[in-house]
């Protein structure tokens, strides 16, 4: 059971109501994580601004970012994050074989060397406190500086997502 009640789907706070409408306008039903964050509308606003930039305005491919997110969810053991992002990953072009091989990405032939470097980085960032020098050196062989920033930021943000979800025991939406 979630440790905070979810704010209503039709909140009375005008700022929160506008944010929920913004989410719906993107074709997404307001998820429980946003309904938990809604207790602090300014924090939800900051969260949405960061999440939308990572999801929609990055130079790196969405499939690669979804692999990073899924590995973070897997390492952290965050089912909520995993369930939501498997769907997104498949839509972005990640194969089921890749999803199934994430835990053994370092040796799996379904990933390129560049993908393996990004997945390793996500694993190390999620375990914390950050990726090792060796990991980052290998990672830098495959990605330009702006791509490195995007991918490390993605891994870091989704490690935060997992910690938030776990701390508040946010439950999956019915039917998920």
N, C-alpha and C positions, 0 to 999 in steps of 0.2 A: 504494500500500500504506500502510495506517495506520502512523503513527510510534510508536504504542504498541499492544501486543497488547490485545485486548479481554479483560476479565475474563470468567470462565465464566458461562454463563447460569444455572447453579446454584452460586453462590459459597458458600464455606465461612464467610465472615464473616457472623455473624448479623444485624448491622445492614444490611449490603448485601443480604443475602437478603430481609430484610423490605421493603426499598425496592423490589426487583425484584418482589416479590409485590404490593406496592401498585400498581405500574404495571400488572401483569397484571390486577389486580382492576378496573382502569378499562377493560379490554378492549383493551389495547395490548400487543403483543409488545415486549419490552425492546429498544429501538433501540441501534444501535452507539454513538451519542453517549453514552448512559447507561453502556454497557459500558466506554467510555473513561473517563468521569468516575468510574466505580466504583473506580478506583485510589486515589481520595481520597474515601471514603464521606461524610465530613462536608461536602465540597464538593458532592457529588451531592445530599445532603439539602437544602442551601441552594438549589441549582439547582431541584430539584423543587418546593420551597415557593414559589419565585418563579414558576416556569412555571405551576403549577396556579392560582395567584392570577390571573395574566394571562389564562389560558385560560378559567377557570370563574367567577371572581368579580368581573368588571369590569362597570361600568355600561354602557359602550359596547358596541355590538353585535359579535358574534363575526365577522361578515362584514367589517366595517370593520377590525377588528384583523388579520384575515387579509390584507386588502389591504396594510396597513402592513407586515406580516411579509414578504409576497411581494415588495413593492418593495425592502425591505432586502436580501433574498436576491438579487434581480435586480441591484441596484446593486453589491453586494459580489461577485457572480459565484459564489455558493455553491450548487452544484447539490444537495447533500444537503438543505439547508434548503428549497430550492425544491421538490424532488420531494415531500418530506413535507408541505409546507404547501399545495401545489396541491390535494391530496386533501382536506385539512381545509377549505380555502376553498370548494371545490365543495359539500361537505357543509353548510357554514354559509350557503350561498345566494349566493355569489359566482358570477357567470356566466362561462362560457368567454370570452365577448366582453370582459369586464372583464380577465380574466387576460391575454388577447392584447393588450389596449390599455395595459397598465401602463406600458410604456416611454414612451408618448406621452400619459400621463394629463393633462398640463397642457392639452391641446387636444382631448382625446377627448370626444365627446358621451355616451359610455356612463357617465360619472361625474358626480355632482352636484358643485356648487361645494364643499360640505363634504368630500366624498370627495377631491376634487383637493387641497384644503388639507392633509388628513391624509397623502396620498401624497407631496406635496411635502415635508412635514415629515420623513417617514420617509427620503426620499432625502437630505435635508440632514443629518440626524442620522447616517445611515450613512456618508456621505462624511466627516463630521466637520469640526471638532470638535463641532459642534452646529448646530441650526437657526438661521438668521439672524433678526435682529430683524424684518425685513420679512415673512419666512415666518411667524414666530410671531404677528405682528399679524394677518395674514390668518387664520391658524389659530384665533386667539382670537375672531374674529367668528362662528365656527361652533360652538364648543364651550365648555361651562362649565368652570370651573377644575378640577373633579375629572376630567372627561373629558380635558382637556388633559394632566393628570398621567398618567392611564392610557395614553393614546396615545403620549406621549413616552417613557414608561417601556417600553412595548411595543417601540417602535422601537429604543430604547437596548439593551434586553435582547437582542433578536434580532440587533443589530449585534454584540454580544458573542458570541452563539451562532455566528454566521458566522466570527468571528475564531478562536474555539476550534476549530471544525470544520476550518478551513483550516490552522491551526497544527499540528494533529495528523493532518492528511490523513485524516480519518475517512471511511471508505468506506460507500457505500450498502449496505443489507442485500441479500442475494441475492433476486432476483425484483423488485427495485424499479427 
